[in-house]
Every structure is written in C-alpha cells, then in structure tokens.
C-alpha cells in the first residue's frame, strides 16, 4: 500500500485562504481517487504561507479490475441475431455467458475493464484539482494561462512504497512534478529532495519551516503567554489574529516590545485595534487591564536576536499610535467644547443610503421612535431620545474615521467625556447590539429602546424602498436586524405592537410625514374648505359688492388650494394603504425569523403557525408565550389526544359541510341531545368557553390550555358513543353544529388545523 | 541569504543615493531606465510606460522615478511623512519573470536593507484602481512591520485582460529612504550627501513648496476653472479617439492613443484637485471616477490597436 506526498509550492498565499485551501486540496484529491476506484487509509493536509501539502497513507496500488456486461439476444433467438451480437462484440459462442432474469435466459458478453495503477490516476486527479482549484480569487502570471492564487513554482508528487519513492509523472503548463522543494525563504532558501512525508517534514523543520499551521499557532500562543507571565502580564486573547499570524510565518519568532509611556492613557480598545489592524501585534495587559506591552511575531531568527526587527516595529508603532493619540485628543477637544451633539452635526452631510436620506435624517427618525418605544421597555423617554441623538455621533470622530470597528466603543468614551448620563453613554455602543445570534442583548432600558428604534428604522426603511433580502443576498444585514428586534423584545418581555409601529415608520420613510400628521392635514383641509364656503356665502349675500374682483380672485385661489390639497390627500391616503401592505409583509418577515429562532429552542414551526392565526400576532412576546404553552401542551397525553379529537371533529364537519353545501355554524342545542355523552360534551364546552375567553384575555395561556385539555375526555367519549350521521336530520344537524362548537372553542386558543400529525 | 548580505554595500547616506542605487540595480537587471512623465499624476502607475505598456503582447521592462501628486494629502510640510507631492519608484516587467520576488529582494539589498537582519514579509494586498479600470493581485511588502512596497501582478487594465501579465513594483521612495537612513521627519532627510559642500535636506527643497501647494490645493485653486478644464479634457480625449486611424497627411495609420491618454491623466488630476477643494459630494465622487474610468478604457481600447499595443496590420497578419 503506497503512501503519497503532494506539495504545491507557490509565492505567498494570503493568510486568510490557507486553511480552507488545505482542506479543499484534501477533499478534491481524495474524492477524485475514491471516484476512480482507489481507497486510502488516512489523509492529512497542511498549509504554510508558501505551500499546500497533502499526505496520504495506505493508498491502493491500483484500481480494481471491473467487469462490464453487455446484454445479448435471448437464448433461442434466431441465429441471425446471435451472429450479429458475436460480430459486434468480436467474441465466439464459447466466450458468451448465459444470464437469467424474469423474462428468461439471455446471452451476455463479459468484458474485463483492467484496473489502472494508482500513479496514473493520481496524476490525473491532481492535474484536475490544480486546474479547477476553488480559490476565492486567482490570477495568471507571466505568459501562462494557468491560474493559481499567486504564481505556482513547483510540485512534489511522490508515491512511496517499500521499494522506494517514485515521482508521479505530471506536467502542468511546464511545471513538472518532482521530489524537490525549498526551505525558509531567507533562512534556508536552498533546494533539497525528499523521499517520504516523514523525511519531508523533518527536512523542512531543519530548513526552518514548521509545516503544521496548528503547531505554529500553538508555538506562538505558548511563547506569547510565557513572555507575558514572566512580567506578570496577560495576553488579550485573539483567536482570529493568532490564526492570521500563523499564516504569515513559516518559522515563528515571538518578540516583545514596550509601548511608549505617552500612549498608555489611550483607551485599551484603541491600542489593541491599532496594533492588531495595522501591525498584527498581540496586546499584553496588566492586572488593571491597561495594555502595556506588544508582541510581534517575526518570520525568522537573526544574529542580533531580533533587535533590529523589534526596533523597526517599535518605530512603526510609535508613528501609528501618534496618529491615534492625535485623533483621540482631537475628538476629546471637540466633545468637551461642543458636546456629542456638536460632533453629530456633520452627520447631515453623510448619506446613509441615497434613497433613505442622510444619517442626520435617520437619527431624527430613530430619536422619535426611541421616545415612543421607551415606555414599553421601561426606559425614560427623555433619556432614550437623548441617547438616540448622540448614539451615532462618533461616526464623525476622527478615531472612528480611522478605525470603523471602534464605532460605538468610542461613543461611550466621548459621551462620558461630554458628561452625559451613564445610561446614555452606554447606549452609544449597546444600541448596535445584538450583532449576531450569539452576541449579548443589551439590558439597560435606554439601550434597548434605542437598539429597537435603530433596527426598526433600518428594516422599515429598506422595506419602504423595496430592498428586501433575497436568497443569500442580504447586503444590509436585515435578517440580523430582525433577529435583533426579536431577541430584544423577548429578553425584555416587552409588549410592542409591531404592526402599527412598522406601518407608521414605513409611511414616514415614504412620505416624510407621520400618520398623525394626516389628521392635521384633514383639519387644514376642512379649514380651507370652510374659508372657501364663507367667502362664497359672503359674495352671495353681497357683502363684498365693493370688491367683486378681489372676492372672485380669493375664491379662485381657494378653489385651487382645495384641488391641490385634495390631490395631496388622495396621494397620502394611497400611501397609507401602501404602508399597511408593506408592514404586513415585514411582519411576515419577522415571523419567518421568529420561526428560525424558536426552532433552535425546540418549538416546531407548525406550532407557531397555529398561534400566528390568532389576533395580536404582531406582539412577539405574546406570540412566543402562546407558542410555548401550546408546544408544552401538545407534549402531554391530553394535548395529543385532544388534537386527535379536534381533527376528527373538524374532518367530519368539513366533509359534511362540503357534501351538504351548508355551514354548520350555529344553533347546537342541548335539548336535542340523545345520549349522556352528548350532554356531557355540551356541558364541557360551556365550561371550557367560559374559562378560555377570560384566560386568553388575561394572557394566561396555561389556564386556557388546561381548559381546552378538559375537553379531551368528553370529546373522546362522545366519538365512542355517538354516531354523527343518523337518519334523524334534526339530531344530525344538531351534532354537526356541536362539532362546530368544538372547532370554535379550540379556535379561541389557537388554530389547531395548522398543526401537523 | 548570506550571499546577498555579504554583497550588500554600506548604507546609503542620502535620499538621492537610494534613488541612484535603485536606478543602477534595475538597469543592471535589464530594465530601460525611463524618466518621469511630464504631467501631473497621482501615482507612478499613471505613467503611460505602465498603464498603456501593460496592455498588449509586446514584452516590456522599464523602471523610473515618478513625482506623484495627492492634493488631499497636503499638510503644509508639517506632517513627518505625509506630502501632497512625493516620489514613487516604479518597475514594470512584462511578462512577469518567474524570479520577480527574488529580483525585488535584491533591490532591497542594493539600498542597504540587510535581509539577514530584517523581517521581510509578503502580506496580501490586492490592488485596484477604479479610475483606471484596473486590478491585480499581489502583496504589500513589509519590512519589520512597515509597508515598503507594493507588489502586483496586473490582471486587467482599462478593462482589458493583461496577456501576458505584467509584474509591477512600486516603492514609496520617501518612506523607504527615511527607514533606510533612520530619519523621523521627512523634511530632515538629507537629499544630497550630507558631506557635500552644500548639503541640502528634503525640507530645504520641498518645505516651501509643500506650504504653497497645500494652500493652493485646499483654498487657492479656482474650482469653476477646474470644473471647466475637466470637461475640456474629457471632450478632447474623446475627440482625439474619434479620428479615423488613417492620417491623410502622412498617409500612415496613426491612432492618437497617447495624446488622448494625456487628457485622461489631466482629467484624473483635475478631479483630485476638485476633491481636495471639497466641492465634490459623495455621490458625485463616484460619477467623476466613472467618467475618468470611461476615458481610461477608451484609451486602452485605442492603444491595443497600435503597434506598441501589439496590433498587427491585417496585410502582415494574413
């Protein structure tokens, strides 16, 4: 069983692509080999900045010999047919086989498809893999047509058996596979040959290349921790940076440096971001949380133990941090002199979206909405509005201009520097949250109000201009925003009627006016109308005889006003309907997101559908409570059986209604009951109805469910004892009407017809 | 590694020595050492020796210094490393040779960066020029954490696929020289040898012009005129390209790709000036960039119908 070593050696592969590429190499090659009939015991893939490597163990030496059958004529078929078959296969009668199936015996020609040596298959699979490699971005170089992530220089393709290593014959656009590679670009640039994976890995290590990215990451992490602990410091964990840095070096050498004292007062987030983004440095903090040292990872050892490298890095860092310090001090001066509102002023000139106006206009909308929402989430309307007005001010700060990822974080610092209340300051950052399904949901009421207003404004805005997410395209992260609203509302147990909020806000986006302003508009219209009437009446009475021309002109003008206003009113009324339609569509989007969210919590989508049919479904908290209660109920024995009973009643009723062409919806009377079971069901329904309505009104879903559960036994007993379809039409009609009562009573809790099973 | 290190000459002593060593190095590697293009450009890439010559099938190898202007980067000569007028060193080789990385590293050695003591890294940085309709893949090259060059394999220029692919190297000369010379403020950097009879610093030569141009760029330039000139350059570019290829005077086929491209360069610089004057809004910005790109594409279209652009007359082809 041969082993295989493949190395694709190129110019520097972007760090972010390496891990995925190694995995793609493993998958494409092994899939190709398996598809060609080979098997293997074990496959491992590796990546460094300059190489992708695959090590296969226990590959089959060749693909199995396969038999291919070709079906011929039936046994006993005319000789002519048989001759034809022999001619076409080139076989003799003796070489044919006889198979049998349901239709009888027939001749079959057996052909052997010989297996192929693994090396030939590997060469084909590797060539195909290289030519169609799924790089996120690839390029051509020189005069060639081959595409790779950066120029590909050499290929090792080696089959290793006890007899020795053999190069797999392969040539791709002039790159001939061999058994040669090179070490570290600077520390061991010479070429060397290898004879197996073990030999390769060992020689690479001697040539200052650590093949395994995980090992490089471990080395870095370990060394960073050691350096930190020796000084009583702690590294700030950053897995993303660790993975990236491990992809930038073949021979990691950790160097630690100091941060100039003049920069130690910068917020730690600023230090960390500047060092990470610009220089890929790790940050070390002291016990108080201040960042006091940096760690850089070089790609080589030097005669001066990295002194020159560290000095260079330190110099670049000083230049970078001088910029950051300048931004910080500049921003602080602005907020101390003009407040955060002063900083926010420039937002009028920043376009949020060309159809949704400036950031300033957006903030005005959010502030008004936050004020409305505040009481529903237990926040002070004044604070919520104030927070909304300053929450995005830091977008105009020089610091966020340089480091967009610090938006919100800087806002908190600047709000505090401006002397704003703690709750307002915190909202600057928290109102962006939750940023994803696993991000924290803000808990301070002011932050919640602004976070909700921000997200609802975004969603309604894009719904107003037809920029809804489609398929995998969601450029404005609207799904995330909707999930954010859902989590915020549920976490706070808030009762927020979405429909009116959404419709109002969509109307605002499309017309620039609030729905409330329509009333004012109507009043204005009435006023102009009465003015017009008055002038008209005065003219009639001859009061304006002296100035007939003026009165005439006034009347014409008023008439024009009226026509214009009426057109405008009609337009706005059409917009009201439009807003309502879009709000319903957006609510359905929320419901879809809610289903995804609740599915993770074990609540089935049909349970939610059953609850969606009930009034008040735009109150997500209420909706979820109903769904939870119904879900729990359906898991009980009573729930399961009641559902069956309900379905039976509903089916019989639906069929009867379809057959008779009438609706049995009214007038079941106990006096027509013939059996005790019927009478018991009447009584049970009376009782359940009496309990369900008030329980639902009080949002006591457990009580409503248990009232519904009490119907289970009477319904079961009823179906066991009573035949619905009797010859007595009065009794039959009465029973069908009784079934209808089961339907309506249960419908007071949820639409059980939506439930599956 | 040691071979290069041992051969390294001593550190250069001035800004001009860094330039002279790069010139000598790339000349020794076979590049034609060209002179700066005599127009205002934002980067060395705008030189027709790069933009146009990267198109078509003709081989090419050129290196040159290009004064570059970024009106918005003016800081009145006060910022230690930001200038509205600075120098780029540009190398363009077509097709890109297989040892271009090695050649590049050799140039660092030539200017006194001992690669056995420094940490040189190729960090992903894909290049795109929206105004030129161009993009390529490559790296920014880091020396001890500082970006010292851009290294790009051109894939498309002016909307045309580059076949063959050119390798482009761009060195920011001031920053690189400051690093090599150990200077913290650009104005303090020796321009000629500090031991010369009349030693001159970068500041002696450029502090005043940085002040004058900063004022000009931010406040002085007449925007109405700039807008008008932009329109003129755009119209002239299109007009020159609309001529019939056949020249009635000489009886030759003469496509005016370069004169038209000059107008495209002009339009681009005028746009940069307008941008510095703050009279272009965010949405207008995209529209202006699109207009310059449209010109660049038309110039590229024209260039590939010229001999230098690899065009072969039909009579010769058949």
Interface residues (C-beta under 8 A of the other chain):
Chain A: X11 X12 X14 X15 X16 X49 X137 X139 X140 X141 X142 X143 X144 X149 X150 X151 X153 X186 X187 X189 X248 X249 X279 X296 X298 X299 X300 X302 X303 X304 X308 X309 X310 X311 X312 X313 X315 X316 X317 X319 X350 X351 X354
Chain B: X1 X80 X81 X95 X96 X97 X98 X101 X115 X116 X117 X118 X119 X120 X121 X122 X123 X124 X126 X136 X137 X138 X139 X143 X144 X145 X146 X153 X155 X162 X163 X164 X165 X167 X179 X282 X283
